[in-house]
């Protein structure tokens, strides 16, 4: 059984027991969260439900494992012959969750 959820402007294919990093949510580690924006649900025997755009009465329950930051990326701007260089780093914050149950 799997579902496709939408959070943080992105879509994720999840199954029970999956651990994934999503865009940062304002919750503490150890808390339970519920995703109501479910786009697709499939049970194991090939039956698929597709929402328009979301499925009503379908939820995905998850537990927050940790809050953190990804690896640093380097943003480097450069214009030749103009003595222009800018170097900047960025670390994107994330929330690591574990999918517990797909209801519906």
C-alpha positions in Angstrom: 0.0 0.0 0.0 1.3 3.4 -0.9 0.1 7.0 -1.2 1.2 10.2 -2.8 1.1 13.2 -0.4 1.7 16.9 -1.0 3.6 19.0 1.5 5.9 22.0 1.2 5.0 22.5 -2.5 6.4 19.0 -3.4 4.9 15.6 -3.8 6.2 12.4 -2.2 5.3 8.7 -2.7 5.2 7.1 0.7 4.5 3.7 2.2 4.1 2.6 5.8 7.5 2.5 7.5 9.2 4.9 5.1 11.6 7.5 6.5 12.0 10.7 4.4 13.2 14.3 4.6 10.6 16.9 3.7 10.6 20.7 3.7 10.8 22.1 7.3 7.6 22.0 9.4 7.1 23.9 12.6 6.8 20.8 14.9 9.0 19.3 17.6 10.8 15.9 17.4 8.6 13.1 18.7 5.3 14.7 17.8 2.7 13.1 15.5 1.5 14.9 12.4 -1.2 14.2 9.9 -1.1 14.9 6.1 -4.6 15.6 4.7 -3.4 16.5 1.2 -3.4 13.0 -0.3 -3.4 12.8 -4.1 -3.3 9.1 -4.8 -3.8 5.9 -2.7 -3.1 2.4 -3.9 -3.8 -0.8 -1.9 -1.6 -3.8 -2.6 -4.0 -5.5 -5.1 -3.8 -2.9 -7.9 -6.7 -0.8 -6.9 -5.9 2.9 -7.3 -7.9 5.9 -6.1 -7.0 9.3 -7.6 -8.2 12.6 -6.1 -9.5 15.7 -7.8 -7.1 17.2 -6.6 -7.2 15.6 -3.1 -9.0 12.5 -1.8 -11.5 13.2 0.9 -11.4 11.1 4.1 -7.9 9.9 3.4 -5.0 10.7 5.8 -1.4 9.8 6.3 -0.1 9.7 9.9 3.6 10.3 10.6 6.0 10.9 13.5 8.6 13.6 13.4 12.1 12.0 14.0 14.3 15.1 13.9 14.8 18.7 12.6 18.0 19.4 10.8 19.9 21.0 7.9 21.1 19.4 4.7 24.7 19.5 3.4 26.0 22.9 2.4 25.8 24.0 -1.2 28.0 26.7 -2.6 26.5 29.5 -4.7 29.2 31.2 -6.8 28.5 34.1 -9.0 31.2 35.3 -11.4 31.5 37.8 -14.3 34.6 37.6 -16.4 36.9 40.6 -16.9 34.7 42.7 -14.5 36.4 41.8 -11.2 33.1 40.5 -9.9 33.0 37.4 -7.7 30.5 36.4 -5.0 30.6 33.2 -3.0 27.8 32.2 -0.7 26.8 29.0 1.1 23.4 27.7 1.9 22.1 24.9 4.1 18.4 24.0 3.6 16.5 23.1 6.7 14.4 19.8 6.7 12.1 17.7 8.9 12.8 14.0 8.9 9.6 11.9 9.4 8.6 8.3 9.6 5.3 7.2 8.0 3.2 5.2 10.5 -0.2 4.6 8.9 -2.2 5.3 5.7 -5.9 5.7 6.4 -8.6 5.5 3.8 
